[in-house]
Amino acid sequence: MPYTADKPKPKESSAQLRARIPGWGVDLDPKDRPSVPRERTDLVTGAHWEFPERQEEKWPRERSVEHRFLTPVFGTSTPPAGLSGMMRKVAYRYSEGRAAHWLILLAADRVNAWESHLKSFISLHPDNPITETGILSEFSRHGLRSRFGRKRADLAHQWIDPAIAAGPWILVGGGVYAIARTLARRKT
Amino acid sequence: MKAMVYRGPYKVRVEEKDIPKLEHPNDAIVRVSLAAICGSDLHLYHGMMPDTRIGMTFGHEFVGVVHEVGSSVQNLKPGDRVMVPFNIYCGSCYFCSRGLYSNCHNVNPNATAVGGIYGYSHTCGGYDGGQAEYVRVPFADVGPSLVPEWMEEEDAVLLTDAVATGYFGAQLGDISEGDTVVVFGAGPVGLVAAKSSWLMGAGRVIVIDHLEYRLEKARAFAHAETYNFVEYGDIVLHMKKITDYLGADVAIDAVGAEADGNLTQHVTSSQLKLQGGSPVALNWAIDSVRKGGTVSVMGAYGPMFSAVKFGDAMNKGLTLRMNQCPVKRQWPRLFEHVRNGYLKPNDIVTHRIPLEHIAEGYHMFSAKLDNIIKPLIVPSAS
């Protein structure tokens, strides 16, 4: 078909689609679409305050520097603690527009994981990689059959994913080892 | 109480935790009767979302029974059966008063770029989520709604995010009668977005994925024309070929941060976390839609930068529309659609997993085992 002004016609007419697909066109009129227009000021939210009462701050709650104040309501899951907590407090000195903010938080997440794994080994509930990864479902939920002969795009890289994920850790480990070895040689 | 707890990338377990306490006069404590794992929970599970702390309980899709209410709560009482939108919002700030509930400015001290979400890292406010026996629900007079008596619990839990988000995604496409809509991703959100496109008068709905069993569901649930991108060397070129070389009128990204199909994007985002997400589906959407068309982004991305093809979007004069869904705004109309049988949310449920086995649930969902599409989590107390 040459490039003309016509809009390509669907294979089925609106009447055919209405007959075949339950509900076809019931929201054709934008007035029936709840998010049209995007902003509406006539919605009743249930709020009976102009500004909410403030939740008690039980520890110095970390907050984005892009906020003027601590929001009146906030989550209280997992307060920052340990080395990862110190890193998080540093991260919150940077605005959300700075990569440093997010990269330090990501690094703190990894440190937090190691802190918790190590701590768990001196507790009555040590981490168990078998149960916590749910890896046994590979056997009970058809791990092989779910992957092979199925044209899955992720099969092409699954074999190398662990090596890629471990790469940065190996590099850091190698770097630490090299520095330690250099320092040890200097002493002798 | 028993609760799912994050133990680091690819590791979760169930622990005993204290039942949450009222921390604000408008809080409620809800005993969870049914929850779900969302595709976006996998970004947390894979360690992609900054400030995801060890010990946090995930879960932003849940329904339950009110256990306790704070002193200022007027609209709920203990014993009420409620569905809770994934957005935590105050109902009174600049954004809430304009209907942008997902952008509330009063609930997330950790970031201004996103509102509050249950169980979705400290970047989304640091609230524990509903993959547990009990959960704290802030602003109980604003967020939760009573579950209609006629509604099935499984339908209700899916309306707290996946169904509302898919429906919202189709609305952002600004679909006109006879439009061709291409949906990238045949997960729960993509399936509902595809089905909703018909409700808005689409003339043709195409769904792209690489999981055959999900494409099969897209044909059955959403009456869609489907393509497995693995079978085509270049899925964008194929989209052009089947749309008279113009492109689709509307494209919807229902995949988000862990899209597959490009090794460089996969390595730099999903594996090395150097991007906020792998925008493969978004780039395909940008390139598959016609000039002057609309791209609706429903897939979730992290706050870091991503390698998105903005040059193509600009040169094609595209309209890019996106947001986290303001869930409760969708409910009155969605309730009608569910009651009329136009949308059947629980058709996409494939697995019902006891909370005690949630680690297997996460692994199955992450590895896409056993033809999984939507896993529900059943707390033992329910």
Interface residues (C-beta under 8 A of the other chain):
Chain A: M1 Y3 K7 P8 K9 P10 K11 E12 S14 L17 R20 I21 P22 G23 W24 G25 V26 D27 L28 D32 R33 P34 S35 V36 R38 E39 R40 T41 L43 T45 G46 A47 H48 W49 E50 F51 P52 E53 Q55 E56 R61 E62 R63 S64 E66 H67 L70 T71 P72 V73 F74 G75 T76 S77 T78 P80 S84 R88 A91 Y92 E96 A99 W102 L103 L105 L106 A108 D109 R110 N112 A113 E115 S116 H117 S120 H125 D127 N128 P129 T131 E132 T133 G134 I135 L136 S137 E138 S140 R141 H142 G143 S146 R150 K151 R152 A153 D154 A156 H157 D161 I164 A165 G167 P168
Chain B: R7 G8 P9 Y10 K11 V12 R13 E15 E23 H24 P25 N26 G47 P50 D51 T52 R53 I54 G55 M56 T57 S72 Q74 N75 I88 Y89 C90 G91 S92 C96 S97 R98 G99 L100 Y101 H105 N106 V107 N108 P109 N110 A111 T112 A113 G116 H122 T123 G125 G126 Y127 D128 P138 F139 D141 V142 F168 Q171 L172 E177 G178 T180 S196 W198 L199 M200 G201 G203 R204 H210 L211 E212 H223 N228 F229 V230 E231 T243 D244 Y245 L246 D260 G261 L263 H266 V267 Q271 L272 K273 G302 P303 M304 F305 P326 R329 Q330 P332 R333 H337 N340 G341 Y342 L343 A359 E360 G361 Y362 H363 M364 A367 K368 L369 D370 N371
